[in-house]
Amino acid sequence: MKTTQQLSLFPEIEDIDSKNEIENWGTFKDSLKAPVHRWFTYPAGFSYKAVTHSIQRFGVTSDMIVYDPFMGSGTTNLTCKNLGISSFGVEAHPFVYKIAQAKMNWEINYQEAVFFIKKVEKIFIEKLDEIINKKGFSIENFFPELVIKCYSKNTLEKLYLLKMILETEELSEPVFNFFYVVITALLRDVSSAATGWPYIAPKKLKPTSTDKEVLVEFIKLSYQMLQDIRNIKQSSSENYDKSTHNLFNADSRNTKMFIEDQSVDYVFTSPPYLNNFDYADRTRLELYFWGEAKNWKDISDNFRTKLITSATTQILRGDSRYILLDEFKQECDKITDFIQNSAYQLAQLRKFKGGKKSYDLMIIGYFNDMYKIIKDIYRVLKPNTKALFVLGDSAPYGIHIPTDKLIGEIGVSIGFGNYKMEILRKRGDKWKDNPQRHNIALQESIIILDKQ
Ligand SMILES: C[S@@+](CC[C@H](N)C(=O)[O-])C[C@H]1O[C@@H](n2cnc3c(N)ncnc32)[C@H](O)[C@@H]1O
């Protein structure tokens, strides 16, 4: 049994002020205004309000456990902590995981943090000139070209010094992680190039930030983020510190080693949308700055391969991962033909289209991976529970792939009782006038799977 409703989401909750609010639930807009949530601008993130409303709507209480298999920057887990509800979170991208981990730690030693800020100030005043004027010192030796192009020499020298101080001071782990996020947040703020998401354009100047002074911004942001911790604690349920949160830098296709069967009461998540972001590439500036990757190969080997297939940049043609799994064909026979026909059409179109994008293989890889993850979610959920997915559909080369309905169908095929789809917003209008793009109306929705 399945039903589709438009904008009827969460009608039982009275304080939804408008349709506009629901339209933003699949985006990070609300979260950018909320303490701690806003520490890292993660455009792949969703609204903490969507998590709160759904938890209230489905009566999730403090004796239950919520799970987000695509934790990202931790919106679901942070919201749960705020409400005093325990959670699990799994994130495969090591850098994004670190951000979530830091946002979940509210017990950082305030004195230690303030001491570090003052130490940074002192070193900047006393040692900066000495370090950068040292014979043989050249900032170009420390970073890949992309980083060098995004900053003025002076700004990058100061960012380098901040990084050095963080890496050499002996700090407790929570304080280190906190300042790792402070400095990360500064990176796009003080760049002189257009480093906004999703694309970095090193040649394009961003006049608004040319005069931002690294030390001033660092001090300002550090205190603002310390204040955020105080604010979030004050606004939280009095039981927030009794809730437990187990976060894993791991692959949600198989969590058997660390999440037990039937141990979860509720899932709220948002998988990578098909053909939307290449999460490894989008974090290139941060990975290069921290020395966690030095080139495209590092990004591919150490980050891209860990993530589920959702972008053509991840595809190596000829890899057996891009053949539809036999188990998928057996269990999800109702949608197998649709997926294979779509892949066939995309393979035909690829022959004539510029760019020769591997959309044909991407969709097979995506549904193979989502199948494994939905099966794992089914395994960890207790009976009489729900799994909610915030999702967008897509239309590569103009072939509509209704990812939302297909995820619902996979769920029902592997054992969920039914699925329901609630539409959050129509999207993709900006492409209407672009002759290179399709004119298929896309949408963002929530799929609700019921485990009986
Ligand atoms: C749409 S984002 C989720 C954002 C999150 N809701 C937030 O508010 O920050 C999807 C996330 O899934 C992660 N991911 C991709 N493949 C994964 C896998 N196999 N296991 C766990 N996480 C994965 C990506 O790195 C990305 O951070």
The ligand as an SDF file (V2000), in Angstrom:
LIG
                    3D

 27 29  0  0  0  0  0  0  0  0999 V2000
   22.9010   14.3620    2.2200 C   0  0  0  0  0  0  0  0  0  0  0  0
   24.3370   14.1820    3.2050 S   0  0  0  0  0  0  0  0  0  0  0  0
   23.6800   14.1200    4.8500 C   0  0  0  0  0  0  0  0  0  0  0  0
   23.7690   15.4600    5.5380 C   0  0  0  0  0  0  0  0  0  0  0  0
   23.2380   15.4710    6.9450 C   0  0  0  0  0  0  0  0  0  0  0  0
   21.8090   15.2070    6.9820 N   0  0  0  0  0  0  0  0  0  0  0  0
   23.5210   16.8330    7.6010 C   0  0  0  0  0  0  0  0  0  0  0  0
   22.5670   17.5370    7.9670 O   0  0  0  0  0  0  0  0  0  0  0  0
   24.6890   17.2170    7.6750 O   0  0  0  0  0  0  0  0  0  0  0  0
   24.7870   12.5280    2.8960 C   0  0  0  0  0  0  0  0  0  0  0  0
   26.0470   12.0790    3.6310 C   0  0  0  0  0  0  0  0  0  0  0  0
   26.2290   10.6820    3.4110 O   0  0  0  0  0  0  0  0  0  0  0  0
   27.6280   10.4170    3.4690 C   0  0  0  0  0  0  0  0  0  0  0  0
   27.8720    9.0710    2.9120 N   0  0  0  0  0  0  0  0  0  0  0  0
   28.0340    8.7010    1.6270 C   0  0  0  0  0  0  0  0  0  0  0  0
   28.2390    7.3900    1.5400 N   0  0  0  0  0  0  0  0  0  0  0  0
   28.1770    6.8830    2.8020 C   0  0  0  0  0  0  0  0  0  0  0  0
   28.2990    5.5590    3.3390 C   0  0  0  0  0  0  0  0  0  0  0  0
   28.5350    4.5070    2.5770 N   0  0  0  0  0  0  0  0  0  0  0  0
   28.1650    5.4160    4.6840 N   0  0  0  0  0  0  0  0  0  0  0  0
   27.9270    6.4950    5.4880 C   0  0  0  0  0  0  0  0  0  0  0  0
   27.8420    7.7600    5.0100 N   0  0  0  0  0  0  0  0  0  0  0  0
   27.9450    7.9600    3.6870 C   0  0  0  0  0  0  0  0  0  0  0  0
   28.2250   11.5850    2.6890 C   0  0  0  0  0  0  0  0  0  0  0  0
   29.5890   11.7690    2.9850 O   0  0  0  0  0  0  0  0  0  0  0  0
   27.3380   12.7540    3.1610 C   0  0  0  0  0  0  0  0  0  0  0  0
   27.9350   13.4210    4.2410 O   0  0  0  0  0  0  0  0  0  0  0  0
  1  2  1  0
  2  3  1  0
  2 10  1  0
  3  4  1  0
  4  5  1  0
  5  6  1  0
  5  7  1  0
  7  8  2  0
  7  9  1  0
 10 11  1  0
 11 12  1  0
 11 26  1  0
 12 13  1  0
 13 14  1  0
 13 24  1  0
 14 15  1  0
 14 23  1  0
 15 16  2  0
 16 17  1  0
 17 18  1  0
 17 23  2  0
 18 19  1  0
 18 20  2  0
 20 21  1  0
 21 22  2  0
 22 23  1  0
 24 25  1  0
 24 26  1  0
 26 27  1  0
M  CHG  2   2   1   9  -1
M  END
$$$$
